[in-house]
Amino acid sequence: MHFFQPIALILIFVILFFDICESDDCSNPLKTITVSQSGKENFKTIQSAIDSVPAGNSQWIHIQISSGVYKEQIYIPENKPCIYLEGVSRQTTSIEWSIHENATFDTRANNTVLKGITIANTLNNPVVEANGITQGVAARIHADKCVFYSCGFLGVQDTLFSDIGRHYFKQCFIQGGVDFIYGNGQSIFEDSNIYFSMGKNGPKSEGVITAHYRNSSNDPSGFVFNRCKISGSSGGKFQLGRSMKPYARVIIANSFLSDGVKPEGWSPRLCVGQEAKITFVEEKCSGDGSNKSQRVKWMKSLSEAELNKFLSPSFIDQEGWISKLPTNIFN
């Protein structure tokens, strides 16, 4: 009897584990709940609507959010996948918080979808002291199969933490000054506006767009920018990226680069002497900042076939998970 008891406990654990994993395959139709600051809808705060979703959820939960500035910190735990947050538009529906230790928006749940929402960390905006800029993450995505359509991400340092997992950003506006798109995510950014700014009344200093953390040649992660506009406010120049781990990978293609781009374009940062392992690529770009004649000598070039492997949706969607999203997301 004592021999079988531990085995039974292990079996129960395995069953519960797979139940949670299977819940990542979200079912339709959508269940809709609403949020409004007026109190006329189901909930007055976004977090209370998220809290109402049952643990182990396996159905798409569509949380419709009315216009307004929601001053709250949002957290979606791992056991609440299949949440679709939709605002009226990124110009009229926003989530704002001022924090250094965590993020304004933090999701650990697979199949998190956002549409028409701006997320801001207002910690450094405005900058109140010289040299006073510090980390202020607007959004942390520590989950797989996450989509952000027509969303905004506002901050200064470390705005968007594409931490781990596969992420798709479409028609988004991402603003920051220092390493403001960073992490070890496997992410595609399409038709998006990437805007360098040191914040309101911020210093006219130099900055960096991306900081990637890929740590081995077997790591599938990388940041891919396709048909994006990369520009910035007048003042400081910016690098396109720097390597935080020896196999960092950032690819920019078919994009507009403004004259704010520094001539060298990229930096090995923490990986000096390991430049041959780094994959920083610019292909088929335009604009005053796209001249590659003074770029770092170790910047890579890709053939048409190699480039298309990264630009294809299959870079993040080998099994077709994007086709299983709610049908109105990209409308």
Secondary structure as GFF3:
##gff-version 3
##sequence-region A 1 331
A	DSSP	alpha_helix	4	22	.	.	.	ID=ss1
A	DSSP	beta_strand	27	35	.	.	.	ID=ss2
A	DSSP	alpha_helix	46	51	.	.	.	ID=ss3
A	DSSP	beta_strand	59	65	.	.	.	ID=ss4
A	DSSP	beta_strand	68	71	.	.	.	ID=ss5
A	DSSP	beta_strand	74	76	.	.	.	ID=ss6
A	DSSP	beta_strand	83	86	.	.	.	ID=ss7
A	DSSP	beta_strand	93	97	.	.	.	ID=ss8
A	DSSP	beta_strand	103	107	.	.	.	ID=ss9
A	DSSP	beta_strand	112	115	.	.	.	ID=ss10
A	DSSP	beta_strand	118	121	.	.	.	ID=ss11
A	DSSP	beta_strand	137	142	.	.	.	ID=ss12
A	DSSP	beta_strand	146	149	.	.	.	ID=ss13
A	DSSP	beta_strand	152	154	.	.	.	ID=ss14
A	DSSP	beta_strand	160	164	.	.	.	ID=ss15
A	DSSP	beta_strand	166	170	.	.	.	ID=ss16
A	DSSP	beta_strand	173	176	.	.	.	ID=ss17
A	DSSP	beta_strand	178	183	.	.	.	ID=ss18
A	DSSP	beta_strand	186	190	.	.	.	ID=ss19
A	DSSP	beta_strand	193	196	.	.	.	ID=ss20
A	DSSP	beta_strand	207	212	.	.	.	ID=ss21
A	DSSP	beta_strand	222	226	.	.	.	ID=ss22
A	DSSP	beta_strand	229	232	.	.	.	ID=ss23
A	DSSP	beta_strand	238	243	.	.	.	ID=ss24
A	DSSP	beta_strand	249	253	.	.	.	ID=ss25
A	DSSP	beta_strand	256	257	.	.	.	ID=ss26
A	DSSP	beta_strand	266	267	.	.	.	ID=ss27
A	DSSP	three_ten_helix	275	277	.	.	.	ID=ss28
A	DSSP	beta_strand	279	283	.	.	.	ID=ss29
A	DSSP	three_ten_helix	288	290	.	.	.	ID=ss30
A	DSSP	alpha_helix	304	311	.	.	.	ID=ss31
A	DSSP	three_ten_helix	313	315	.	.	.	ID=ss32
A	DSSP	three_ten_helix	322	324	.	.	.	ID=ss33
###
